[in-house]
Amino acid sequence: MKSLRHALSLAGLLLACISHPAHAQRAHIGPHFGYNFDMDRALIGAHMLLPLSEDVELYPSFDYYMGNGVNLIGLSGDLKFRLPTGYGSAFYLGGGVNYQNASSGGVSNGDTGWDLLFGFESRRGVAHPFLEGRLLGHGSTSFQIGAGLNFTIF
C-alpha cells in the first residue's frame, strides 16, 4: 500500500510538471533512424518529447537495432535541455537511463545503463528535423548517431 501511494504521488508530480508547458513549448512525437558504430548496427525507432519547462523536456525513446540474428531493443528515459541559439533552432544536451534487451533462440538478457546525448534541431513549423549523438554506457560504452523528425501533436 505504501509503494502504491509513492507511485501515485510520483505520477501526480510528473503530470503536474507536464500539464503546465511554457507558451513556446508543445509536445512532439516522431520517428528516427541511425547507426551504432561500436555495435556495427543500424537502428530505427520512435520517440516523444514532453515539455516540463521552456527549455527542459522529458524524452522517452525506443530503438530497434537491426542485424546478425540477435534481436536487440533499447529503451531510454532522458531529460533534454535545450540551449537557445535563435533563428528557430536549438542545440541540446541531455541524459538519463537506458535499458537494452537482447534475445535469440528463446533466450533473453536485459541490462540497465545510462546514456548522454547532444544534438541540434530546427524548431520551425510543425515538423522539426534533428541530428543527434548518443553515448550509451552498459558493460562497455558505445556511440551512435541518429536523425529524425519531431511532429507537433498538441
C-alpha positions as CSV (number, residue, x, y, z in Angstrom):
1,M,0.0,0.0,0.0
2,K,2.9,2.4,0.8
3,S,4.6,1.7,-2.5
4,L,1.3,2.4,-4.3
5,R,1.0,5.8,-2.6
6,H,4.6,6.6,-3.6
7,A,3.9,5.6,-7.2
8,L,0.7,7.7,-7.3
9,S,2.5,10.7,-5.8
10,L,5.3,10.4,-8.3
11,A,2.7,10.1,-11.2
12,G,0.8,13.2,-9.9
13,L,4.0,15.2,-9.7
14,L,5.0,14.2,-13.2
15,L,1.6,15.1,-14.6
16,A,1.6,18.4,-12.8
17,C,5.0,19.2,-14.5
18,I,3.9,18.0,-17.9
19,S,0.5,19.7,-17.9
20,H,1.9,23.2,-17.5
21,P,4.1,23.7,-20.6
22,A,5.6,27.1,-21.5
23,H,3.9,29.1,-24.2
24,A,6.5,28.2,-26.8
25,Q,6.7,24.5,-26.0
26,R,4.5,21.8,-27.4
27,A,4.6,18.0,-27.2
28,H,6.1,16.2,-30.1
29,I,6.3,12.6,-31.4
30,G,8.3,11.1,-34.3
31,P,10.5,8.5,-36.0
32,H,14.2,8.3,-36.1
33,F,17.0,6.2,-37.6
34,G,20.7,5.9,-37.0
35,Y,23.8,3.8,-36.7
36,N,25.6,2.5,-33.6
37,F,29.3,2.4,-34.5
38,D,30.5,0.1,-31.7
39,M,27.8,-2.5,-32.2
40,D,28.1,-2.1,-36.0
41,R,24.2,-2.0,-36.3
42,A,21.7,0.3,-38.0
43,L,18.7,1.3,-35.9
44,I,15.2,2.6,-36.3
45,G,13.0,3.9,-33.5
46,A,10.4,6.3,-32.2
47,H,10.5,9.0,-29.5
48,M,8.3,11.5,-27.7
49,L,9.1,15.0,-26.3
50,L,7.0,16.2,-23.4
51,P,7.7,19.8,-22.2
52,L,8.5,20.2,-18.5
53,S,9.5,23.9,-18.8
54,E,10.5,26.3,-21.6
55,D,13.9,24.6,-22.1
56,V,13.6,21.1,-20.5
57,E,11.7,18.1,-22.0
58,L,11.1,14.6,-20.9
59,Y,12.4,12.5,-23.8
60,P,11.4,8.8,-23.8
61,S,12.6,6.8,-26.8
62,F,12.6,3.3,-28.3
63,D,15.3,1.8,-30.6
64,Y,15.4,-1.4,-32.6
65,Y,18.9,-2.5,-33.7
66,M,19.0,-4.4,-37.0
67,G,21.4,-7.2,-37.9
68,N,23.1,-10.5,-37.2
69,G,20.2,-12.7,-35.9
70,V,20.1,-11.3,-32.4
71,N,17.1,-9.1,-31.6
72,L,18.2,-6.1,-29.7
73,I,16.0,-3.3,-28.4
74,G,16.8,-0.2,-26.4
75,L,14.5,2.0,-24.2
76,S,15.7,5.3,-22.9
77,G,14.1,7.8,-20.5
78,D,16.0,11.1,-20.7
79,L,15.8,14.7,-19.8
80,K,16.7,17.0,-22.7
81,F,18.0,20.6,-22.0
82,R,17.6,23.0,-25.0
83,L,20.2,25.7,-25.4
84,P,18.6,28.6,-27.4
85,T,20.5,29.6,-30.5
86,G,17.9,31.9,-32.1
87,Y,16.6,31.7,-35.7
88,G,14.1,28.9,-34.8
89,S,16.7,26.3,-33.9
90,A,18.4,24.9,-30.8
91,F,21.3,22.8,-29.6
92,Y,20.5,20.4,-26.8
93,L,22.2,18.2,-24.2
94,G,20.7,15.6,-22.0
95,G,20.9,12.2,-20.5
96,G,19.2,9.5,-18.4
97,V,18.6,5.8,-18.1
98,N,18.9,3.3,-20.9
99,Y,17.7,-0.3,-20.9
100,Q,18.8,-2.8,-23.6
101,N,17.4,-6.3,-24.1
102,A,19.0,-8.9,-26.4
103,S,17.2,-12.1,-27.4
104,S,18.0,-15.0,-29.6
105,G,16.5,-18.6,-29.8
106,G,14.2,-18.0,-26.8
107,V,16.9,-16.7,-24.5
108,S,16.8,-13.1,-23.4
109,N,19.2,-10.9,-21.5
110,G,18.5,-7.3,-20.2
111,D,20.9,-4.7,-19.0
112,T,20.2,-1.2,-17.5
113,G,22.7,1.5,-18.0
114,W,23.0,5.3,-18.8
115,D,23.1,7.5,-21.8
116,L,24.3,11.0,-22.6
117,L,23.1,12.9,-25.7
118,F,23.7,16.0,-27.7
119,G,22.2,17.4,-30.8
120,F,20.8,20.1,-33.0
121,E,17.1,20.6,-34.0
122,S,15.0,23.0,-36.0
123,R,12.1,24.5,-34.2
124,R,10.2,26.0,-37.2
125,G,6.8,24.6,-38.5
126,V,5.0,21.5,-37.3
127,A,7.9,19.1,-38.3
128,H,11.3,19.6,-36.7
129,P,14.3,17.7,-38.2
130,F,17.1,16.9,-35.8
131,L,20.6,15.3,-35.7
132,E,21.8,13.6,-32.5
133,G,24.7,11.8,-31.0
134,R,24.3,9.4,-28.1
135,L,26.8,7.7,-25.8
136,L,25.5,4.5,-24.2
137,G,27.0,3.1,-21.0
138,H,26.4,-0.6,-20.2
139,G,29.2,-3.2,-19.6
140,S,31.1,-1.1,-22.1
141,T,30.3,2.2,-23.9
142,S,29.1,2.6,-27.4
143,F,28.4,5.6,-29.6
144,Q,25.5,6.1,-32.1
145,I,24.4,8.9,-34.3
146,G,20.8,9.4,-35.4
147,A,18.5,11.7,-37.3
148,G,14.7,12.1,-37.4
149,L,11.6,14.3,-37.2
150,N,9.6,15.7,-34.4
151,F,6.0,16.3,-35.2
152,T,3.9,18.7,-33.1
153,I,1.0,16.8,-31.6
154,F,-0.5,19.4,-29.2
